[in-house]
Amino acid sequence: MCDKPNPLSLYGFSSNHADLLNALWHIAEELSAYPLVSAIFYRALPERVEVIVVAERPMTKMIGRLLEGRREELGVKFPYLHWDLRVAQKNPSPEQGFSSYPLSSQ
């Protein structure tokens, strides 16, 4: 089950919250076309944004390349933030403090 995006978890984020949520929306929209992508999680910290895309093999390599290109684009748009976008085969543990972001097709 995916939670709704939680703008309150973005407290302290140095950019406009809407800009971050818009960037996440674009990532989710792009990844929703891939059937083996099951979830997106994010965590916003003062100087970095971490995004974990949960996908099954054999999609992990391709999704990783796609995220690398997206990271470069976001680095240009938000040069004061470090974007850590990565693919994993398991959801992050709740203790890690990530919020889920719904895939557009769900």
Secondary structure by P-SEA (a helix, b strand, c coil): ccccccccccccccccaaaaaaaaaaaaaaaccccccccccccccccbbbbbbbbcccaaaaaaaaaaaaaaaaaaacccbbbbbbccccccccccbbbbbbcccc
